[in-house]
Amino acid sequence: MIVKKMSGHSGCDVYLMSDEQQRLYVRKISANDQYNERLKRQMFKQQSFSSSFIKRPDVYQHGVTSEGLFYFDMEYVRGVSFFEYVQKNSIASVKAKFKIILDYISESNEISEGISLDITSKINSLQIDSKYDRYKQYCLDFDWQQVNKSYCHGDLTFENIIISNEEIYFIDFLDSFTDTKLIDYSKIFQELYAFWSFRNKDKKFNIKYVILDEMVNLVAATREATLRLLVLSLLRILPYSDKDECQFLEEQMKYILENNGE
């Protein structure tokens, strides 16, 4: 039985469900039959995630609806997003949780395969207005051959990190056009530079974000690549954005370039 429809950003339908014993779970249904394989990959990515310090919702079952849409059912995690946690908890608590997240990302094992071809192909495939060519070129102006593949969540915004009983959960794993932990770093930069989780909120930025920004200096060695992946991520959002959202995204990209020597 459907309890309520939940918010989602991938186009998939997400529902809070209740079984015959009144136990709650979450069902995620593909946006259309063309998206079925992507949702399967996202489910497998969630199932394969393993960490001693970070959890993920258990996957209970999967199937296909009468309309031919793939779905899977998963554990319902009661908690608050990291975005909310930052606002409501002490600086010490926020720093402790954030360090666990950063440590996990940094320890992701790399493989010898590079991401250069994936990056170039994705940038060249973007169908956006030529006024954004400056930002596309910024993404290309880097030696991507020095970056190797590694595991990544794929969409590690603060909205996709849940704190439940002081434990950290990753949710909404995404299949990426390439796999590198720098994509996860870029999503954190998306919060610190573009204030992504604040995009529909009153812009009352908390001082804790300054502290988080300082902590990102722990990954200073990958800063140049990470910022370019952030700009690429914002460029990819443009075709799906309305006029106001496009203006917001352009302002953030301009800010990134102007404050990083471009």
Summary of the structure (lengths in Angstrom):
residues: 262
radius of gyration: 18.6
end to end distance: 53.3
largest distance: 59.0
contacts: 732
relative contact order: 0.13
helix: 50%
strand: 19%
